[in-house]
Amino acid sequence: MSNGLSTIMESILYFLLNPVWLFAVLAAVLLGYVRVKRERRDFTIRVLAGLTEMKHAISSSWLHGLALSLVIAGVGLIVDYNWIIIFSLVMLLVILSFSYKLASPIYYAAIAFFSLYAIDRWAGDFSFKDWFVQEDVDFFGTLAVTVPIIAGLFLITEGLLIRHYASRYASPLLIPTNRGLRAAVYQSKLLWIVPVVLLVPGHMVAQYAPYWPQFTLGAEKFSFIPIPLIIGFSQMARATFPDVLFPRIGTAVAWLGLSVATVGVAAFWMPILGWAALIAGVLCRLFLSVLLSISERKKPLLLVPQSEGVFVVTVLEDSPAEKMGIIPGDLIKSVNGVTIHNENELYNAIQMNAAHCRLQVIGRDGEVRLKQQVLYRHDHFRLGLLVVR
């Protein structure tokens, strides 16, 4: 029992001391700082606390990591330890670049696989102390099957995280229009730290960590290696609301992951399919990002100033506006019976009756609704609304 507890504690310590984990946490803190600074510049107030991205990166993906680890270990998907090293190095470089459109696990997996192949083919004697010791790797055997399957599972996880969380943490910002006005769009820029346990042959780990725990299955020895899988997402919603666009992206990424994993399984009978799965996965994920960006830029901007009424950009948590059921994209036409044309008129009309607020709102579907709320002394004097200025 004590040996098992010691092994678990050792694995947790190894995970927390991993530089990928440490830099990912710092990057998430920086994301929150930049977001808050931008929101205060555009709206004089932040939407969410500055540490939101960091807390979310750490807390939101543990169950996904547990599910991934159980599947990988349960199926017996064994990978080369050197592949894990290159995989982690690529993650670290992406984190430091702050280009989170590139922070998809299919990119890490494919770059690590083909880099390891290039080293094996053209630099067979390469080694780096005890951290990278070249082994005889069957690139048209086990690795050609397990890496695509694992990459597919990682992509499915990426899709689920995007689907569930990307729109929830979308941040509004103002950009100039061709007519010299300022329109509101949304940006979601997030990191997820997914704790994953990978399975490697025991002799590989023994070369640099002879005391690392191993277990025996049949005649073979294996070791569990915990790593932080860093998944990033960066996308601008210019012409489609985030709660519509981002779940679609997540679904598309998840289906891509399922396709990559399926082809990876087929590589068991035809190993070259594993190579094809990785290449196709990279190209499709890249095509998806580029296609969405081009499509959003070609369409009219989402929320622009109107001649009559003001668009709601976002609603602060626990505010009177949230209690009234107002959502981003609603067009406020009048307040307390007074037709409004801009932000100043909106707040002046609210102050006309400080005890009660009655809004005429046109929803995204074009339906006119009446929203009303009793206002108390401690309530936000602006209802908790951010609007197009």
GUZA-504070 format. One record per residue (C-alpha): residue number from 1; residue in one letter; x, y, z. Coordinates in nm, 3 decimals, padded with zeros to 5 digits. Layout:
// GUZA-504070
<rec i="NUM" aa="A" u="X" v="Y" w="Z"/>
...
// end
This chain:
// GUZA-504070
<rec i="1" aa="M" u="00.000" v="00.000" w="00.000"/>
<rec i="2" aa="S" u="00.281" v="00.240" w="00.094"/>
<rec i="3" aa="N" u="00.467" v="00.155" w="-00.230"/>
<rec i="4" aa="G" u="00.157" v="00.231" w="-00.433"/>
<rec i="5" aa="L" u="00.104" v="00.564" w="-00.255"/>
<rec i="6" aa="S" u="00.470" v="00.650" w="-00.305"/>
<rec i="7" aa="T" u="00.439" v="00.577" w="-00.675"/>
<rec i="8" aa="I" u="00.135" v="00.803" w="-00.707"/>
<rec i="9" aa="M" u="00.304" v="01.087" w="-00.519"/>
<rec i="10" aa="E" u="00.617" v="01.049" w="-00.731"/>
<rec i="11" aa="S" u="00.407" v="01.066" w="-01.048"/>
<rec i="12" aa="I" u="00.224" v="01.378" w="-00.929"/>
<rec i="13" aa="L" u="00.554" v="01.547" w="-00.841"/>
<rec i="14" aa="Y" u="00.697" v="01.454" w="-01.183"/>
<rec i="15" aa="F" u="00.389" v="01.606" w="-01.347"/>
<rec i="16" aa="L" u="00.396" v="01.931" w="-01.148"/>
<rec i="17" aa="L" u="00.769" v="01.985" w="-01.206"/>
<rec i="18" aa="N" u="00.732" v="01.938" w="-01.581"/>
<rec i="19" aa="P" u="00.834" v="02.268" w="-01.747"/>
<rec i="20" aa="V" u="00.546" v="02.232" w="-01.994"/>
<rec i="21" aa="W" u="00.301" v="02.246" w="-01.701"/>
<rec i="22" aa="L" u="00.476" v="02.542" w="-01.539"/>
<rec i="23" aa="F" u="00.495" v="02.749" w="-01.858"/>
<rec i="24" aa="A" u="00.133" v="02.664" w="-01.947"/>
<rec i="25" aa="V" u="00.013" v="02.798" w="-01.610"/>
<rec i="26" aa="L" u="00.214" v="03.118" w="-01.657"/>
<rec i="27" aa="A" u="00.080" v="03.155" w="-02.012"/>
<rec i="28" aa="A" u="-00.278" v="03.117" w="-01.886"/>
<rec i="29" aa="V" u="-00.216" v="03.391" w="-01.627"/>
<rec i="30" aa="L" u="-00.082" v="03.616" w="-01.903"/>
<rec i="31" aa="L" u="-00.388" v="03.545" w="-02.118"/>
<rec i="32" aa="G" u="-00.611" v="03.669" w="-01.839"/>
<rec i="33" aa="Y" u="-00.400" v="03.980" w="-01.785"/>
<rec i="34" aa="V" u="-00.409" v="04.074" w="-02.156"/>
<rec i="35" aa="R" u="-00.784" v="04.009" w="-02.176"/>
<rec i="36" aa="V" u="-00.866" v="04.224" w="-01.873"/>
<rec i="37" aa="K" u="-00.648" v="04.507" w="-02.003"/>
<rec i="38" aa="R" u="-00.826" v="04.497" w="-02.341"/>
<rec i="39" aa="E" u="-01.176" v="04.482" w="-02.189"/>
<rec i="40" aa="R" u="-01.105" v="04.781" w="-01.965"/>
<rec i="41" aa="R" u="-00.971" v="04.974" w="-02.263"/>
<rec i="42" aa="D" u="-01.285" v="04.905" w="-02.468"/>
<rec i="43" aa="F" u="-01.556" v="04.901" w="-02.199"/>
<rec i="44" aa="T" u="-01.390" v="05.052" w="-01.885"/>
<rec i="45" aa="I" u="-01.471" v="04.730" w="-01.697"/>
<rec i="46" aa="R" u="-01.359" v="04.370" w="-01.707"/>
<rec i="47" aa="V" u="-01.605" v="04.091" w="-01.783"/>
<rec i="48" aa="L" u="-01.431" v="03.813" w="-01.585"/>
<rec i="49" aa="A" u="-01.158" v="03.810" w="-01.321"/>
<rec i="50" aa="G" u="-00.799" v="03.814" w="-01.441"/>
<rec i="51" aa="L" u="-00.717" v="03.465" w="-01.311"/>
<rec i="52" aa="T" u="-01.017" v="03.304" w="-01.482"/>
<rec i="53" aa="E" u="-00.810" v="03.154" w="-01.765"/>
<rec i="54" aa="M" u="-00.556" v="03.007" w="-01.525"/>
<rec i="55" aa="K" u="-00.818" v="02.853" w="-01.297"/>
<rec i="56" aa="H" u="-01.006" v="02.716" w="-01.597"/>
<rec i="57" aa="A" u="-00.691" v="02.571" w="-01.756"/>
<rec i="58" aa="I" u="-00.616" v="02.374" w="-01.440"/>
<rec i="59" aa="S" u="-00.960" v="02.268" w="-01.323"/>
<rec i="60" aa="S" u="-01.172" v="02.202" w="-01.631"/>
<rec i="61" aa="S" u="-00.997" v="01.907" w="-01.794"/>
<rec i="62" aa="W" u="-00.907" v="01.657" w="-01.519"/>
<rec i="63" aa="L" u="-01.195" v="01.426" w="-01.603"/>
<rec i="64" aa="H" u="-01.098" v="01.433" w="-01.970"/>
<rec i="65" aa="G" u="-00.743" v="01.341" w="-01.874"/>
<rec i="66" aa="L" u="-00.864" v="01.056" w="-01.654"/>
<rec i="67" aa="A" u="-01.082" v="00.919" w="-01.935"/>
<rec i="68" aa="L" u="-00.795" v="00.946" w="-02.184"/>
<rec i="69" aa="S" u="-00.551" v="00.771" w="-01.952"/>
<rec i="70" aa="L" u="-00.793" v="00.484" w="-01.882"/>
<rec i="71" aa="V" u="-00.855" v="00.429" w="-02.254"/>
<rec i="72" aa="I" u="-00.485" v="00.447" w="-02.347"/>
<rec i="73" aa="A" u="-00.379" v="00.214" w="-02.067"/>
<rec i="74" aa="G" u="-00.679" v="-00.016" w="-02.106"/>
<rec i="75" aa="V" u="-00.623" v="-00.069" w="-02.476"/>
<rec i="76" aa="G" u="-00.246" v="-00.093" w="-02.427"/>
<rec i="77" aa="L" u="-00.138" v="00.187" w="-02.658"/>
<rec i="78" aa="I" u="00.241" v="00.186" w="-02.615"/>
<rec i="79" aa="V" u="00.453" v="00.475" w="-02.742"/>
<rec i="80" aa="D" u="00.825" v="00.539" w="-02.771"/>
<rec i="81" aa="Y" u="00.972" v="00.742" w="-02.485"/>
<rec i="82" aa="N" u="01.170" v="00.959" w="-02.729"/>
<rec i="83" aa="W" u="00.842" v="01.043" w="-02.903"/>
<rec i="84" aa="I" u="00.711" v="01.177" w="-02.570"/>
<rec i="85" aa="I" u="01.021" v="01.395" w="-02.533"/>
<rec i="86" aa="I" u="00.978" v="01.553" w="-02.878"/>
<rec i="87" aa="F" u="00.602" v="01.579" w="-02.824"/>
<rec i="88" aa="S" u="00.661" v="01.773" w="-02.500"/>
<rec i="89" aa="L" u="00.925" v="01.995" w="-02.661"/>
<rec i="90" aa="V" u="00.685" v="02.092" w="-02.942"/>
<rec i="91" aa="M" u="00.418" v="02.176" w="-02.684"/>
<rec i="92" aa="L" u="00.663" v="02.396" w="-02.496"/>
<rec i="93" aa="L" u="00.762" v="02.585" w="-02.811"/>
<rec i="94" aa="V" u="00.398" v="02.646" w="-02.902"/>
<rec i="95" aa="I" u="00.323" v="02.775" w="-02.551"/>
<rec i="96" aa="L" u="00.614" v="03.016" w="-02.568"/>
<rec i="97" aa="S" u="00.509" v="03.136" w="-02.914"/>
<rec i="98" aa="F" u="00.160" v="03.234" w="-02.785"/>
<rec i="99" aa="S" u="00.023" v="03.115" w="-03.122"/>
<rec i="100" aa="Y" u="-00.258" v="02.907" w="-02.978"/>
<rec i="101" aa="K" u="-00.412" v="02.836" w="-03.316"/>
<rec i="102" aa="L" u="-00.120" v="02.593" w="-03.342"/>
<rec i="103" aa="A" u="-00.188" v="02.438" w="-03.000"/>
<rec i="104" aa="S" u="-00.376" v="02.137" w="-03.133"/>
<rec i="105" aa="P" u="-00.247" v="01.791" w="-03.027"/>
<rec i="106" aa="I" u="-00.261" v="01.661" w="-03.384"/>
<rec i="107" aa="Y" u="00.024" v="01.902" w="-03.467"/>
<rec i="108" aa="Y" u="00.230" v="01.788" w="-03.168"/>
<rec i="109" aa="A" u="00.177" v="01.420" w="-03.243"/>
<rec i="110" aa="A" u="00.258" v="01.444" w="-03.614"/>
<rec i="111" aa="I" u="00.565" v="01.666" w="-03.569"/>
<rec i="112" aa="A" u="00.700" v="01.434" w="-03.296"/>
<rec i="113" aa="F" u="00.640" v="01.123" w="-03.510"/>
<rec i="114" aa="F" u="00.803" v="01.252" w="-03.827"/>
<rec i="115" aa="S" u="01.087" v="01.424" w="-03.637"/>
<rec i="116" aa="L" u="01.166" v="01.096" w="-03.465"/>
<rec i="117" aa="Y" u="01.161" v="00.921" w="-03.803"/>
<rec i="118" aa="A" u="01.395" v="01.185" w="-03.951"/>
<rec i="119" aa="I" u="01.638" v="01.143" w="-03.661"/>
<rec i="120" aa="D" u="01.628" v="00.766" w="-03.695"/>
<rec i="121" aa="R" u="01.687" v="00.780" w="-04.071"/>
<rec i="122" aa="W" u="01.948" v="01.056" w="-04.102"/>
<rec i="123" aa="A" u="02.099" v="01.087" w="-03.753"/>
<rec i="124" aa="G" u="02.085" v="00.737" w="-03.614"/>
<rec i="125" aa="D" u="02.365" v="00.797" w="-03.363"/>
<rec i="126" aa="F" u="02.209" v="01.112" w="-03.217"/>
<rec i="127" aa="S" u="02.158" v="01.122" w="-02.840"/>
<rec i="128" aa="F" u="02.129" v="01.388" w="-02.574"/>
<rec i="129" aa="K" u="02.267" v="01.283" w="-02.235"/>
<rec i="130" aa="D" u="02.018" v="01.045" w="-02.071"/>
<rec i="131" aa="W" u="01.709" v="01.229" w="-02.193"/>
<rec i="132" aa="F" u="01.719" v="01.120" w="-02.553"/>
<rec i="133" aa="V" u="01.870" v="00.783" w="-02.637"/>
<rec i="134" aa="Q" u="01.802" v="00.654" w="-02.986"/>
<rec i="135" aa="E" u="01.625" v="00.319" w="-03.003"/>
<rec i="136" aa="D" u="01.533" v="00.086" w="-03.286"/>
<rec i="137" aa="V" u="01.179" v="00.203" w="-03.355"/>
<rec i="138" aa="D" u="00.939" v="00.028" w="-03.591"/>
<rec i="139" aa="F" u="00.782" v="00.322" w="-03.773"/>
<rec i="140" aa="F" u="00.581" v="00.083" w="-03.988"/>
<rec i="141" aa="G" u="00.468" v="-00.125" w="-03.693"/>
<rec i="142" aa="T" u="00.348" v="-00.046" w="-03.342"/>
<rec i="143" aa="L" u="00.421" v="00.326" w="-03.351"/>
<rec i="144" aa="A" u="00.236" v="00.371" w="-03.681"/>
<rec i="145" aa="V" u="-00.074" v="00.235" w="-03.510"/>
<rec i="146" aa="T" u="-00.058" v="00.377" w="-03.158"/>
<rec i="147" aa="V" u="00.042" v="00.738" w="-03.239"/>
<rec i="148" aa="P" u="-00.250" v="00.801" w="-03.482"/>
<rec i="149" aa="I" u="-00.497" v="00.643" w="-03.238"/>
<rec i="150" aa="I" u="-00.366" v="00.851" w="-02.949"/>
<rec i="151" aa="A" u="-00.363" v="01.164" w="-03.168"/>
<rec i="152" aa="G" u="-00.724" v="01.092" w="-03.264"/>
<rec i="153" aa="L" u="-00.822" v="01.054" w="-02.898"/>
<rec i="154" aa="F" u="-00.647" v="01.381" w="-02.819"/>
<rec i="155" aa="L" u="-00.837" v="01.553" w="-03.102"/>
<rec i="156" aa="I" u="-01.168" v="01.421" w="-02.970"/>
<rec i="157" aa="T" u="-01.080" v="01.569" w="-02.631"/>
<rec i="158" aa="E" u="-00.990" v="01.899" w="-02.796"/>
<rec i="159" aa="G" u="-01.325" v="01.907" w="-02.974"/>
<rec i="160" aa="L" u="-01.519" v="01.835" w="-02.654"/>
<rec i="161" aa="L" u="-01.336" v="02.109" w="-02.464"/>
<rec i="162" aa="I" u="-01.398" v="02.362" w="-02.741"/>
<rec i="163" aa="R" u="-01.763" v="02.263" w="-02.762"/>
<rec i="164" aa="H" u="-01.828" v="02.296" w="-02.389"/>
<rec i="165" aa="Y" u="-01.611" v="02.591" w="-02.286"/>
<rec i="166" aa="A" u="-01.495" v="02.813" w="-02.574"/>
<rec i="167" aa="S" u="-01.813" v="03.022" w="-02.598"/>
<rec i="168" aa="R" u="-01.848" v="03.046" w="-02.220"/>
<rec i="169" aa="Y" u="-01.520" v="03.238" w="-02.195"/>
<rec i="170" aa="A" u="-01.547" v="03.443" w="-02.514"/>
<rec i="171" aa="S" u="-01.435" v="03.800" w="-02.454"/>
<rec i="172" aa="P" u="-01.585" v="04.102" w="-02.633"/>
<rec i="173" aa="L" u="-01.373" v="04.363" w="-02.804"/>
<rec i="174" aa="L" u="-01.433" v="04.662" w="-03.026"/>
<rec i="175" aa="I" u="-01.285" v="04.693" w="-03.376"/>
<rec i="176" aa="P" u="-01.318" v="04.971" w="-03.635"/>
<rec i="177" aa="T" u="-01.556" v="04.931" w="-03.927"/>
<rec i="178" aa="N" u="-01.512" v="05.057" w="-04.283"/>
<rec i="179" aa="R" u="-01.744" v="05.348" w="-04.198"/>
<rec i="180" aa="G" u="-01.532" v="05.467" w="-03.908"/>
<rec i="181" aa="L" u="-01.759" v="05.322" w="-03.640"/>
<rec i="182" aa="R" u="-01.670" v="05.063" w="-03.378"/>
<rec i="183" aa="A" u="-01.829" v="04.719" w="-03.395"/>
<rec i="184" aa="A" u="-01.824" v="04.448" w="-03.130"/>
<rec i="185" aa="V" u="-01.680" v="04.102" w="-03.198"/>
<rec i="186" aa="Y" u="-01.573" v="03.817" w="-02.970"/>
<rec i="187" aa="Q" u="-01.245" v="03.643" w="-02.911"/>
<rec i="188" aa="S" u="-01.190" v="03.316" w="-02.731"/>
<rec i="189" aa="K" u="-00.831" v="03.242" w="-02.636"/>
<rec i="190" aa="L" u="-00.790" v="02.955" w="-02.390"/>
<rec i="191" aa="L" u="-00.549" v="02.689" w="-02.273"/>
<rec i="192" aa="W" u="-00.641" v="02.354" w="-02.121"/>
<rec i="193" aa="I" u="-00.394" v="02.148" w="-01.919"/>
<rec i="194" aa="V" u="-00.503" v="01.785" w="-01.953"/>
<rec i="195" aa="P" u="-00.314" v="01.541" w="-01.728"/>
<rec i="196" aa="V" u="-00.251" v="01.226" w="-01.932"/>
<rec i="197" aa="V" u="-00.069" v="00.904" w="-01.848"/>
<rec i="198" aa="L" u="00.109" v="00.733" w="-02.140"/>
<rec i="199" aa="L" u="00.240" v="00.378" w="-02.155"/>
<rec i="200" aa="V" u="00.602" v="00.314" w="-02.255"/>
<rec i="201" aa="P" u="00.829" v="00.007" w="-02.256"/>
<rec i="202" aa="G" u="01.002" v="-00.028" w="-01.919"/>
<rec i="203" aa="H" u="01.357" v="-00.055" w="-02.052"/>
<rec i="204" aa="M" u="01.333" v="00.292" w="-02.211"/>
<rec i="205" aa="V" u="01.256" v="00.461" w="-01.880"/>
<rec i="206" aa="A" u="01.515" v="00.253" w="-01.695"/>
<rec i="207" aa="Q" u="01.791" v="00.410" w="-01.905"/>
<rec i="208" aa="Y" u="01.746" v="00.751" w="-01.745"/>
<rec i="209" aa="A" u="01.540" v="00.672" w="-01.431"/>
<rec i="210" aa="P" u="01.628" v="00.322" w="-01.307"/>
<rec i="211" aa="Y" u="01.408" v="00.355" w="-01.000"/>
<rec i="212" aa="W" u="01.096" v="00.463" w="-01.186"/>
<rec i="213" aa="P" u="00.806" v="00.225" w="-01.106"/>
<rec i="214" aa="Q" u="00.738" v="-00.052" w="-01.358"/>
<rec i="215" aa="F" u="00.486" v="-00.328" w="-01.394"/>
<rec i="216" aa="T" u="00.495" v="-00.656" w="-01.580"/>
<rec i="217" aa="L" u="00.240" v="-00.772" w="-01.835"/>
<rec i="218" aa="G" u="00.325" v="-01.116" w="-01.970"/>
<rec i="219" aa="A" u="00.695" v="-01.115" w="-02.051"/>
<rec i="220" aa="E" u="00.717" v="-00.738" w="-02.098"/>
<rec i="221" aa="K" u="00.776" v="-00.457" w="-01.851"/>
<rec i="222" aa="F" u="00.604" v="-00.122" w="-01.886"/>
<rec i="223" aa="S" u="00.602" v="00.216" w="-01.715"/>
<rec i="224" aa="F" u="00.340" v="00.488" w="-01.685"/>
<rec i="225" aa="I" u="00.463" v="00.837" w="-01.776"/>
<rec i="226" aa="P" u="00.237" v="01.130" w="-01.671"/>
<rec i="227" aa="I" u="00.252" v="01.434" w="-01.900"/>
<rec i="228" aa="P" u="00.054" v="01.759" w="-01.923"/>
<rec i="229" aa="L" u="-00.126" v="01.768" w="-02.258"/>
<rec i="230" aa="I" u="-00.164" v="02.135" w="-02.349"/>
<rec i="231" aa="I" u="-00.456" v="02.213" w="-02.577"/>
<rec i="232" aa="G" u="-00.505" v="02.569" w="-02.695"/>
<rec i="233" aa="F" u="-00.784" v="02.748" w="-02.875"/>
<rec i="234" aa="S" u="-00.781" v="03.089" w="-03.040"/>
<rec i="235" aa="Q" u="-01.064" v="03.204" w="-03.262"/>
<rec i="236" aa="M" u="-01.240" v="03.530" w="-03.342"/>
<rec i="237" aa="A" u="-01.618" v="03.534" w="-03.383"/>
<rec i="238" aa="R" u="-01.686" v="03.831" w="-03.608"/>
<rec i="239" aa="A" u="-02.006" v="03.738" w="-03.789"/>
<rec i="240" aa="T" u="-02.153" v="03.455" w="-03.577"/>
<rec i="241" aa="F" u="-02.230" v="03.450" w="-03.208"/>
<rec i="242" aa="P" u="-01.981" v="03.246" w="-03.004"/>
<rec i="243" aa="D" u="-02.248" v="03.016" w="-02.859"/>
<rec i="244" aa="V" u="-02.336" v="02.917" w="-03.216"/>
<rec i="245" aa="L" u="-01.993" v="02.917" w="-03.386"/>
<rec i="246" aa="F" u="-01.766" v="02.757" w="-03.126"/>
<rec i="247" aa="P" u="-01.978" v="02.447" w="-03.055"/>
<rec i="248" aa="R" u="-01.980" v="02.383" w="-03.430"/>
<rec i="249" aa="I" u="-01.601" v="02.405" w="-03.435"/>
<rec i="250" aa="G" u="-01.578" v="02.168" w="-03.139"/>
<rec i="251" aa="T" u="-01.806" v="01.916" w="-03.306"/>
<rec i="252" aa="A" u="-01.605" v="01.929" w="-03.630"/>
<rec i="253" aa="V" u="-01.276" v="01.878" w="-03.442"/>
<rec i="254" aa="A" u="-01.420" v="01.584" w="-03.246"/>
<rec i="255" aa="W" u="-01.539" v="01.415" w="-03.565"/>
<rec i="256" aa="L" u="-01.197" v="01.470" w="-03.718"/>
<rec i="257" aa="G" u="-01.041" v="01.304" w="-03.415"/>
<rec i="258" aa="L" u="-01.273" v="01.007" w="-03.450"/>
<rec i="259" aa="S" u="-01.173" v="00.973" w="-03.816"/>
<rec i="260" aa="V" u="-00.801" v="00.989" w="-03.736"/>
<rec i="261" aa="A" u="-00.837" v="00.728" w="-03.461"/>
<rec i="262" aa="T" u="-01.041" v="00.499" w="-03.690"/>
<rec i="263" aa="V" u="-00.780" v="00.512" w="-03.965"/>
<rec i="264" aa="G" u="-00.517" v="00.452" w="-03.696"/>
<rec i="265" aa="V" u="-00.694" v="00.129" w="-03.602"/>
<rec i="266" aa="A" u="-00.694" v="00.027" w="-03.970"/>
<rec i="267" aa="A" u="-00.316" v="00.082" w="-03.971"/>
<rec i="268" aa="F" u="-00.291" v="-00.239" w="-03.769"/>
<rec i="269" aa="W" u="-00.338" v="-00.423" w="-04.100"/>
<rec i="270" aa="M" u="-00.179" v="-00.160" w="-04.327"/>
<rec i="271" aa="P" u="00.077" v="00.052" w="-04.133"/>
<rec i="272" aa="I" u="00.110" v="00.319" w="-04.401"/>
<rec i="273" aa="L" u="-00.245" v="00.422" w="-04.313"/>
<rec i="274" aa="G" u="-00.109" v="00.546" w="-03.980"/>
<rec i="275" aa="W" u="00.117" v="00.786" w="-04.164"/>
<rec i="276" aa="A" u="-00.174" v="00.894" w="-04.382"/>
<rec i="277" aa="A" u="-00.394" v="00.948" w="-04.076"/>
<rec i="278" aa="L" u="-00.142" v="01.186" w="-03.917"/>
<rec i="279" aa="I" u="-00.084" v="01.384" w="-04.236"/>
<rec i="280" aa="A" u="-00.454" v="01.406" w="-04.316"/>
<rec i="281" aa="G" u="-00.532" v="01.505" w="-03.957"/>
<rec i="282" aa="V" u="-00.284" v="01.793" w="-03.969"/>
<rec i="283" aa="L" u="-00.410" v="01.917" w="-04.307"/>
<rec i="284" aa="C" u="-00.777" v="01.892" w="-04.210"/>
<rec i="285" aa="R" u="-00.725" v="02.067" w="-03.875"/>
<rec i="286" aa="L" u="-00.530" v="02.344" w="-04.047"/>
<rec i="287" aa="F" u="-00.793" v="02.372" w="-04.323"/>
<rec i="288" aa="L" u="-01.068" v="02.398" w="-04.062"/>
<rec i="289" aa="S" u="-00.897" v="02.690" w="-03.885"/>
<rec i="290" aa="V" u="-00.822" v="02.877" w="-04.208"/>
<rec i="291" aa="L" u="-01.168" v="02.815" w="-04.355"/>
<rec i="292" aa="L" u="-01.344" v="02.947" w="-04.044"/>
<rec i="293" aa="S" u="-01.128" v="03.259" w="-04.029"/>
<rec i="294" aa="I" u="-01.188" v="03.339" w="-04.397"/>
<rec i="295" aa="S" u="-01.560" v="03.269" w="-04.366"/>
<rec i="296" aa="E" u="-01.597" v="03.500" w="-04.064"/>
<rec i="297" aa="R" u="-01.408" v="03.780" w="-04.237"/>
<rec i="298" aa="K" u="-01.621" v="03.765" w="-04.552"/>
<rec i="299" aa="K" u="-01.951" v="03.808" w="-04.367"/>
<rec i="300" aa="P" u="-02.088" v="04.136" w="-04.225"/>
<rec i="301" aa="L" u="-01.975" v="04.222" w="-03.873"/>
<rec i="302" aa="L" u="-02.198" v="04.091" w="-03.598"/>
<rec i="303" aa="L" u="-02.281" v="04.390" w="-03.377"/>
<rec i="304" aa="V" u="-02.255" v="04.740" w="-03.523"/>
<rec i="305" aa="P" u="-02.404" v="05.071" w="-03.398"/>
<rec i="306" aa="Q" u="-02.768" v="05.120" w="-03.500"/>
<rec i="307" aa="S" u="-02.959" v="05.435" w="-03.583"/>
<rec i="308" aa="E" u="-03.214" v="05.335" w="-03.320"/>
<rec i="309" aa="G" u="-03.143" v="05.116" w="-03.021"/>
<rec i="310" aa="V" u="-02.820" v="04.965" w="-02.888"/>
<rec i="311" aa="F" u="-02.687" v="04.610" w="-02.914"/>
<rec i="312" aa="V" u="-02.599" v="04.417" w="-02.600"/>
<rec i="313" aa="V" u="-02.243" v="04.286" w="-02.628"/>
<rec i="314" aa="T" u="-02.228" v="04.090" w="-02.303"/>
<rec i="315" aa="V" u="-02.396" v="04.064" w="-01.965"/>
<rec i="316" aa="L" u="-02.203" v="04.061" w="-01.637"/>
<rec i="317" aa="E" u="-02.258" v="03.772" w="-01.398"/>
<rec i="318" aa="D" u="-02.510" v="03.816" w="-01.114"/>
<rec i="319" aa="S" u="-02.626" v="04.149" w="-01.255"/>
<rec i="320" aa="P" u="-02.981" v="04.285" w="-01.292"/>
<rec i="321" aa="A" u="-02.953" v="04.234" w="-01.669"/>
<rec i="322" aa="E" u="-02.874" v="03.865" w="-01.620"/>
<rec i="323" aa="K" u="-03.178" v="03.830" w="-01.392"/>
<rec i="324" aa="M" u="-03.390" v="03.993" w="-01.661"/>
<rec i="325" aa="G" u="-03.283" v="03.726" w="-01.911"/>
<rec i="326" aa="I" u="-03.101" v="03.962" w="-02.144"/>
<rec i="327" aa="I" u="-02.841" v="03.790" w="-02.362"/>
<rec i="328" aa="P" u="-02.567" v="03.909" w="-02.600"/>
<rec i="329" aa="G" u="-02.716" v="04.008" w="-02.933"/>
<rec i="330" aa="D" u="-03.036" v="04.156" w="-02.790"/>
<rec i="331" aa="L" u="-03.121" v="04.501" w="-02.929"/>
<rec i="332" aa="I" u="-03.256" v="04.740" w="-02.664"/>
<rec i="333" aa="K" u="-03.503" v="04.972" w="-02.833"/>
<rec i="334" aa="S" u="-03.645" v="05.167" w="-02.541"/>
<rec i="335" aa="V" u="-03.601" v="05.209" w="-02.165"/>
<rec i="336" aa="N" u="-03.890" v="05.307" w="-01.937"/>
<rec i="337" aa="G" u="-04.087" v="05.409" w="-02.246"/>
<rec i="338" aa="V" u="-03.809" v="05.630" w="-02.386"/>
<rec i="339" aa="T" u="-03.669" v="05.540" w="-02.727"/>
<rec i="340" aa="I" u="-03.288" v="05.534" w="-02.719"/>
<rec i="341" aa="H" u="-03.024" v="05.581" w="-02.988"/>
<rec i="342" aa="N" u="-02.692" v="05.540" w="-02.808"/>
<rec i="343" aa="E" u="-02.526" v="05.433" w="-02.486"/>
<rec i="344" aa="N" u="-02.563" v="05.767" w="-02.308"/>
<rec i="345" aa="E" u="-02.935" v="05.780" w="-02.375"/>
<rec i="346" aa="L" u="-02.965" v="05.422" w="-02.246"/>
<rec i="347" aa="Y" u="-02.817" v="05.507" w="-01.906"/>
<rec i="348" aa="N" u="-02.994" v="05.842" w="-01.881"/>
<rec i="349" aa="A" u="-03.326" v="05.664" w="-01.937"/>
<rec i="350" aa="I" u="-03.239" v="05.407" w="-01.669"/>
<rec i="351" aa="Q" u="-03.182" v="05.688" w="-01.416"/>
<rec i="352" aa="M" u="-03.527" v="05.835" w="-01.487"/>
<rec i="353" aa="N" u="-03.675" v="05.561" w="-01.271"/>
<rec i="354" aa="A" u="-03.407" v="05.431" w="-01.040"/>
<rec i="355" aa="A" u="-03.644" v="05.189" w="-00.864"/>
<rec i="356" aa="H" u="-03.776" v="05.008" w="-01.169"/>
<rec i="357" aa="C" u="-03.634" v="04.932" w="-01.511"/>
<rec i="358" aa="R" u="-03.847" v="04.836" w="-01.809"/>
<rec i="359" aa="L" u="-03.676" v="04.747" w="-02.138"/>
<rec i="360" aa="Q" u="-03.819" v="04.683" w="-02.483"/>
<rec i="361" aa="V" u="-03.585" v="04.429" w="-02.643"/>
<rec i="362" aa="I" u="-03.564" v="04.275" w="-02.988"/>
<rec i="363" aa="G" u="-03.405" v="03.930" w="-02.964"/>
<rec i="364" aa="R" u="-03.175" v="03.761" w="-03.214"/>
<rec i="365" aa="D" u="-03.482" v="03.594" w="-03.366"/>
<rec i="366" aa="G" u="-03.644" v="03.934" w="-03.432"/>
<rec i="367" aa="E" u="-03.913" v="03.886" w="-03.168"/>
<rec i="368" aa="V" u="-04.000" v="04.189" w="-02.951"/>
<rec i="369" aa="R" u="-03.995" v="04.120" w="-02.576"/>
<rec i="370" aa="L" u="-04.053" v="04.326" w="-02.264"/>
<rec i="371" aa="K" u="-03.796" v="04.284" w="-01.985"/>
<rec i="372" aa="Q" u="-03.841" v="04.443" w="-01.646"/>
<rec i="373" aa="Q" u="-03.665" v="04.431" w="-01.311"/>
<rec i="374" aa="V" u="-03.689" v="04.606" w="-00.979"/>
<rec i="375" aa="L" u="-03.357" v="04.777" w="-00.906"/>
<rec i="376" aa="Y" u="-03.208" v="04.792" w="-00.557"/>
<rec i="377" aa="R" u="-02.954" v="05.030" w="-00.414"/>
<rec i="378" aa="H" u="-02.670" v="04.778" w="-00.432"/>
<rec i="379" aa="D" u="-02.741" v="04.682" w="-00.796"/>
<rec i="380" aa="H" u="-02.506" v="04.779" w="-01.077"/>
<rec i="381" aa="F" u="-02.611" v="05.128" w="-01.193"/>
<rec i="382" aa="R" u="-02.562" v="05.020" w="-01.554"/>
<rec i="383" aa="L" u="-02.757" v="04.695" w="-01.510"/>
<rec i="384" aa="G" u="-02.445" v="04.494" w="-01.581"/>
<rec i="385" aa="L" u="-02.468" v="04.555" w="-01.956"/>
<rec i="386" aa="L" u="-02.186" v="04.613" w="-02.202"/>
<rec i="387" aa="V" u="-02.317" v="04.759" w="-02.527"/>
<rec i="388" aa="V" u="-02.186" v="04.868" w="-02.866"/>
<rec i="389" aa="R" u="-02.059" v="05.223" w="-02.824"/>
// end
